Amino acid sequence: MRNHKTVITGAPGTGKTSIIKGLEEQGHHCFHEIIRDMTSKAKLDGEPDSFVSNPLVFVDDALEFNKNLLSGRTQHYLNSLDLDVPISFFDRGIPDVLAYMDFFGQEYDASFVAACKDHPYDTIFIVPPWKEIYVSDNERLETYAEAEKIHEALMHAYRKFGYDPILVPKNPVPERVSFILEALKPD
């Protein structure tokens, strides 16, 4: 069985994780956002709370953090190759790492680009910023204006690697899930 690799991505506060939960509730296999695992580990390792709220900003070695993030997302991709399911959904893909590094003005070497090229996805859905549902709190420090810029960085990163991202309409979660599943149906 061919495993269709599908990324659900978007700026913070767009409803991306709610969509992933909705897909899981319908029985689809989903790889969760790896950064959540990394920040949980950091908390167990005694990192300061500020690290947990936005690790891309507060780490001492941003490049090392992003290498670990890249490695985790690559491992999710490799794990998907062993699954006997029609579709694997990913809460963010490998190019997200580069998009965020671009957004934060961080440099990366050829290994980051190679990881994106060597691990292709089949379909990319981007959940656009939606002011009416956006909430900034201790877990999400970005302003809505920053979320819009992150959205543009994500669009640029995926297009740079030859993808044509599909924008998910601003609708309730069940309708967004249905939109994604309909778009993935074979012609």
C-alpha positions as CSV (number, residue, x, y, z in Angstrom):
1,M,0.0,0.0,0.0
2,R,1.3,3.4,-0.9
3,N,1.6,5.8,2.0
4,H,0.6,9.3,0.9
5,K,2.6,11.8,3.0
6,T,0.6,14.9,3.8
7,V,1.8,17.9,5.8
8,I,-0.5,20.2,7.7
9,T,1.4,23.4,8.5
10,G,0.7,27.0,9.4
11,A,1.7,29.8,11.6
12,P,1.0,29.7,15.3
13,G,-2.6,30.1,16.3
14,T,-4.2,29.0,13.0
15,G,-5.9,25.9,14.2
16,K,-3.4,23.4,12.8
17,T,-3.2,21.2,15.8
18,S,-7.0,21.1,16.1
19,I,-7.2,19.8,12.5
20,I,-4.6,17.1,13.3
21,K,-6.8,16.1,16.3
22,G,-9.8,16.0,14.0
23,L,-8.0,13.7,11.6
24,E,-6.9,11.4,14.4
25,E,-10.5,11.2,15.7
26,Q,-11.5,9.9,12.2
27,G,-8.8,7.2,12.5
28,H,-6.0,8.7,10.5
29,H,-2.4,8.3,11.5
30,C,-0.8,11.6,12.5
31,F,2.7,12.5,13.5
32,H,2.6,15.2,16.1
33,E,4.6,18.4,16.2
34,I,8.1,17.2,17.4
35,I,8.8,20.6,19.0
36,R,6.3,19.7,21.7
37,D,8.3,16.6,22.6
38,M,11.5,18.6,22.6
39,T,10.1,21.2,24.9
40,S,8.7,18.6,27.3
41,K,12.1,17.0,27.4
42,A,13.7,20.4,28.1
43,K,11.3,20.9,31.0
44,L,12.2,17.5,32.5
45,D,15.9,18.4,32.0
46,G,15.4,21.5,34.2
47,E,15.4,24.2,31.4
48,P,13.9,27.5,32.4
49,D,10.2,28.0,31.8
50,S,11.0,30.7,29.2
51,F,12.6,28.0,27.0
52,V,9.4,26.1,27.0
53,S,7.3,29.0,25.8
54,N,9.3,29.7,22.7
55,P,12.4,27.6,22.3
56,L,13.4,29.0,18.9
57,V,14.0,32.4,20.6
58,F,15.4,31.4,24.0
59,V,17.9,28.6,23.3
60,D,21.6,29.2,23.7
61,D,22.5,27.3,20.5
62,A,19.8,27.9,18.0
63,L,21.6,26.0,15.2
64,E,22.0,22.9,17.4
65,F,18.3,23.1,18.5
66,N,17.3,23.3,14.8
67,K,19.5,20.4,13.9
68,N,17.7,18.4,16.5
69,L,14.4,19.6,15.3
70,L,15.4,18.7,11.7
71,S,16.5,15.2,12.9
72,G,13.2,14.6,14.7
73,R,11.1,15.7,11.7
74,T,13.3,13.5,9.4
75,Q,12.8,10.6,11.7
76,H,9.0,11.0,11.6
77,Y,9.3,10.9,7.8
78,L,11.4,7.7,7.9
79,N,9.0,6.1,10.4
80,S,6.1,6.8,8.0
81,L,7.8,4.6,5.4
82,D,7.1,1.5,7.6
83,L,3.4,2.2,8.1
84,D,0.8,0.3,6.3
85,V,-1.7,3.1,6.1
86,P,-3.1,5.0,3.0
87,I,-2.2,8.5,4.4
88,S,0.3,9.7,7.0
89,F,-0.4,13.2,8.3
90,F,2.4,15.4,9.7
91,D,1.9,18.3,12.0
92,R,4.6,20.3,10.3
93,G,7.1,19.1,7.8
94,I,10.9,19.3,7.3
95,P,10.8,22.6,5.3
96,D,9.1,24.2,8.4
97,V,12.5,24.2,10.0
98,L,14.0,26.3,7.3
99,A,11.0,28.6,7.2
100,Y,11.3,29.4,10.9
101,M,15.1,29.8,10.6
102,D,14.5,32.3,7.7
103,F,11.9,34.1,9.8
104,F,14.3,34.4,12.8
105,G,17.2,35.4,10.5
106,Q,19.2,32.2,11.3
107,E,21.7,30.7,8.9
108,Y,21.7,27.0,7.9
109,D,24.0,24.8,5.9
110,A,23.4,22.5,2.9
111,S,22.4,19.6,5.2
112,F,19.1,21.4,6.0
113,V,18.4,21.9,2.3
114,A,19.4,18.3,1.5
115,A,17.0,17.0,4.2
116,C,14.1,18.8,2.5
117,K,15.0,17.5,-1.0
118,D,15.7,14.0,0.1
119,H,12.4,13.5,2.0
120,P,9.6,14.6,-0.3
121,Y,6.0,14.9,0.8
122,D,3.0,14.3,-1.5
123,T,0.6,17.1,-0.5
124,I,1.1,20.3,1.6
125,F,-1.8,22.0,3.3
126,I,-1.2,25.4,4.9
127,V,-3.6,26.8,7.4
128,P,-3.6,30.6,7.0
129,P,-3.6,33.1,9.8
130,W,-7.1,33.9,11.0
131,K,-7.4,36.9,13.3
132,E,-10.8,35.8,14.7
133,I,-9.3,32.7,16.3
134,Y,-5.8,33.9,17.1
135,V,-4.9,34.0,20.7
136,S,-1.5,35.2,22.1
137,D,-0.7,33.8,25.6
138,N,2.2,32.3,27.6
139,E,2.5,29.4,25.2
140,R,2.2,31.5,22.0
141,L,4.3,34.6,22.2
142,E,4.1,35.7,18.6
143,T,1.8,38.6,17.7
144,Y,-0.8,38.2,14.9
145,A,1.5,40.3,12.7
146,E,4.4,37.9,13.3
147,A,2.1,35.0,12.6
148,E,1.3,36.6,9.2
149,K,5.1,36.8,8.5
150,I,5.6,33.2,9.6
151,H,2.8,32.2,7.1
152,E,4.7,34.0,4.3
153,A,8.0,32.3,5.3
154,L,6.2,28.9,5.3
155,M,4.7,29.6,1.8
156,H,8.1,30.6,0.5
157,A,9.9,27.6,2.0
158,Y,7.5,25.0,0.5
159,R,7.4,26.7,-2.9
160,K,11.2,26.8,-2.9
161,F,11.2,23.0,-2.8
162,G,8.7,22.8,-5.6
163,Y,5.5,22.3,-3.6
164,D,2.2,24.1,-4.4
165,P,0.6,24.4,-1.0
166,I,-3.1,24.2,-0.7
167,L,-4.7,26.8,1.6
168,V,-7.2,25.4,4.1
169,P,-10.3,27.6,4.2
170,K,-11.2,29.5,7.4
171,N,-14.0,27.3,8.6
172,P,-14.9,25.3,11.7
173,V,-12.6,22.3,12.3
174,P,-14.9,19.6,11.0
175,E,-15.3,21.5,7.7
176,R,-11.5,21.9,7.5
177,V,-10.9,18.2,8.1
178,S,-13.5,17.4,5.4
179,F,-11.9,19.8,3.0
180,I,-8.5,18.1,3.4
181,L,-9.9,14.6,3.0
182,E,-11.9,15.6,-0.1
183,A,-8.8,17.2,-1.6
184,L,-6.8,14.0,-1.1
185,K,-9.4,11.8,-2.8
186,P,-8.1,10.3,-6.1
187,D,-9.6,11.9,-9.2
